[in-house]
Amino acid sequence: MSQILDEVIDANNKYAADFDKADLPMPPGRQFAILTCMDARLDPAKYAGLAEGDAHVIRNAGGRASDDAIRSLVISYKLLGTREWFVIHHTDCGMETFTSEIMSDLLSKSLKTASVDADGWHDCCAGGGSAEGQHIAWLTISNLEQSVRDDVERIKSHPLVPADIPVYGYIYDVKSGKLIEVPETAKKSGCCN
Ligand SMILES: [Zn+2]
């Protein structure tokens, strides 16, 4: 077994040993959802004070409002009763470090892990790449506040999203652990007026 696999199974055995959440209902008890980045430094349960059963957390690279993120949010509201949503991007996001062109170019040459330095991203090896990367919208970020505004706007204006769901736009600061509001999203969120 791999060391990581060992560690995960060990940790799970400890978690399950005194497990007391068997009676939680499926719908989130606090009726809200968070869309955020998969970045390993972000722990939504900690930065937003969640316990098991509290809220939906939808994560992808960048915390972007992709079609699949919107699919999850629509299910979250329509079938599982969430009433308020957060879009939370973060400082120092990896999605700011490349463009779709750079990503598809790297993948076209090699599928192996690339490296980054002051001059940008570099493939380690040549051969075995694929042009398929050109057909994926990588949803990279060039301006952090704008990406939050764009995603809040995309969610708010989506035909499957009811107009009365507040969608709050925030940036998580990886240096302080704080959530910082993105100003223009507040008045569009539908909250508190
Ligand atoms: Zn990120």
Residues whose N, C-alpha, C, O or C-beta is under 5 A from the ligand:
A	BS01	ZN	C37 D39 G62 C93 G94 M95
